[in-house]
Amino acid sequence: MSLEIVYALLGAFFLYTAWSTWRSGQGTADLLSGGFWLLYGALFLLGDLWSDFTSGILVIILALLASLTGKQPSAPNQGTTPAACPFPAARTHNSLFLPLLCVPIGVVLFSIAGPFIRSGTWHLVDPSHVGQSTYMLATLLGLAVACVLFRPGPSEPLEAGAGILRQIGWAAIVPQMLAALGGVYALAGLNDTISGLLTHAGLGSPLVATLVYTVGMAALTALIGNAFAAFPVMFGACGLPFLIHGLGAPVAPVAAIGMLCGFCGTLLTPMAVNFNIVPVYLLGLTDRNAVIRAQMPTALAVFAGNTLLLYLIIQFGNILP
């Protein structure tokens, strides 16, 4: 399960979504929406054949298509009832959780056992992309379990997935676009600029350095909408030079806790469209900030706990085993 196979499977699914949109659509918006998913799938399937500049132009075209369609995430058909639903899964209650649980459990199992499943130069899990490889394998395992449990028709899983993707619309690709910002900011030297400002301010105190790092991760994530975009900036500007090199903090806890603080910022911002705005549309909620309000106590508690943990690690040495 190499990264190329992962991209090929995703690209094929997006192409199917484009074809399904054109087949079932009638208006200009559906024509443009199908073109959007066709182009997005082509980026996954043929991205290695184009230059970075060409890919960037295609991304701009994607943004134009998204603006022309003007389609926001929409709620499912409110008239659908479990009795009328063609999928037996809608009436199986807790059995629906089994395919979902296969994904996290599968990731752990494939991560542990994957390196040992090999023959010569062939590996079940790509050693250079363990996260993506195991996640795709676990997702396919969940799909297989769902098919065994609920016996859908050959095209029903693909059609259901394409339908959900059409409901979410362009917001489905926001995480990938925002995550790419981290690399852009790093290449632009933003982390070096922030690091210089922090050097002039002086971060000799472990408490101050910890707060700058964790609060900065949460705040920058809230502004950008994605912790993966904020992490290269704050880790390069504060985590690496001040916490690790300056105060001798261990690398793994600084990186992991920084990401967790960034995730707390994700829970608190409307910029995280896929997490906090899309569910509002899909659930038909009237309060645009309903999801954020529900997540806020958990986000603040987790943020405070991780900030305290990182301070204790820096102040009293590596307390982890």
Buried (B, 14 or more C-beta within 10 A) or exposed (E): BBEEEBBEBBBBBBBBBBBBBBEEBEEEBBBBBBBBBBBBBBBBBBBEEBEEEEBEEBBEEBEEBBEBBEBBBEEEEEEEEEEEEEBEBBEBEEBBEBBEEBBEEBBEBBBEEBEEEEEEEEBBBBEEBBEBBBBBBBBBBBBEBBBEBBEBEEEBBBBBBBBEBBBBBBBBBBBBBBBBBBEEBBEEEBBBEBBEEBEEEEBEEBEBBBBBBBBBBBBBBBEBBBBBBBBBBBBBBBBBBBBBEBBEBBEEBBBEBBBBBBBBBBBBBBBBBBBBBBBBBBEEEEEEEBBBEEBBEEBBEBBEEBBEBBBEBBEEEEEEE
